[in-house]
């Protein structure tokens, strides 16, 4: 019984998911319910609550667009993301990335917040495909080390998924390193690993 498990929903975030046997999005809802200072998070579809609570947390994660005031926090997180992949992003590239994300035309950005503090970021874009409608590429996803394990990455992914559905994209995809085992534990739960190998030719 949904009411017995979760009580009254504190916040509802709606997304859509394609079913296995159909190209039509099937409605799904992430339900947050508050009990004292704890939040239960579950998922339900048109048939009711899906079995099991995804997680219990003392923190409520909210996701929204990056604002001008988020610039310092965004830069700290984006530098952390690049350091994780052993890159140092030159300052002109940092400025260009922020400018394009704030334009929100080709590059798009989201901030995840806990208690009003930016603790995670996502950058994404769409591109054409020869075999389908446009696809959405989640290029960058990063959570502050102090906020990991609190559902930040999951909520960022779900919000990008919702955006991609509402913009008519056929699918959402992203890359990660094969040895990124911590992140892959989440990715294996929310997406399919289709076994592709990624090749790159750096250009002058």
Buried (B, 14 or more C-beta within 10 A) or exposed (E): EEEEEBEEBBEEBEBBBBEEEEEEBBEBBBBBBBEEEEBBBBBBEEEEBBEEBBEEBEBBBBBEEBEEEBEEBBBEBBBBBBEEEEEEBEEEEBEEBBEBBBEEEEBBBBBBBBEEEBBBBBBBBBEEEEEEEBBBBBEBBBBBEEBBEBBBBBBBBBBBBBBBBEEEBBBBBBEBEEEEEEBBEBBEEEBEEEEEEEEEEEEE
